[in-house]
Amino acid sequence: MSEPAAQPLRLSDPSGWVKAHVVPFVLFMGMLLLLQFGSEAFQWDHPAAPWWRRWPEQWAYPLQTIVCLAYLAKRWRYYEFDWSLKWSGVAILCGALGIFLWLLPTMLYDRWQLSGETTGWMKWLGIQERKEGFDPHVFSNPAAYGASLVMRFVRAAVAVALIEEIFWRGFLMRFLSDRDGDYWKLPFGRHTWLGFAGCTGAFTLAHSPTDYAAAFLYGAITYLLSITSKSLGACAVMHATANFLMGCFIMAYGKYGLW
């Protein structure tokens, strides 16, 4: 007589499941906010300053990546990715489409040969130059440059892709679908309009206003993928694909403001 299948951890250990899905995002955002608002205490933007004081993001981002990935590894058994070759292929196509829409505004900025800051509808659609941001070229040493670039890609295509999809689609979408009940018992990919509006809206607002239009479109595509594939893994693959392609675009065209 066969033994009954083990229950998913979201059913047998709901509090542990919630922590595993929420804490990585809180940890990631908390460290990001500390960098944004606390770096002024030790940052020294001067040619004589050591690199770790002149460009604190060059060590803070790798530290953030390592800490968050370590937490994910520790809680890995809680994540129900349901990997599928078929849906991973679809996710790659969705990621390419989503990031094309995200990058289109700044491509139009160059295509239309604009200059300076845009205003009005162009600004709100993100049609801007996007040159100022994280730049690994601050390092002249090849090893330091390479390490900075690799860790930036790992952060974007691995850590961010996993952390955000685990939180946005793995947790928040379920919570909004049945926030007064046992939301953790819901299967992944259940469609509700509140889940769509809340999850996609929150994802949009988590980005800068310049990216609101693109983030909403990208979030809507990811939501559609989630309810059709029923696979959290597919959403993570889409996110990883999009962020990897965006990183390649950034390095090819110097659009460091996208990072």
Secondary structure, DSSP 8 states (H G I E B T S, - for coil): --------HHHH-HHHHHHHHHHHHHHHHHHHHHHHHHGGGT---STTS-HHHH-THHHHHHHHHHHHHHHHHHTGGG------HHHHHHHHHHHHHHHHHHHHHHHHHHHTT--S---HHHHHTT-S----S--GGG--SHHHHHHHHHHHHHIIIIIIHHHHHIIIIIIIHHHHHSTTS-GGGS-TT---HHHHHHHHHHHHHTS-GGGHHHHHHHHHHHHHHHHHH--HHHHHHHHHHHHHHHHHHHHHHT-GGG-
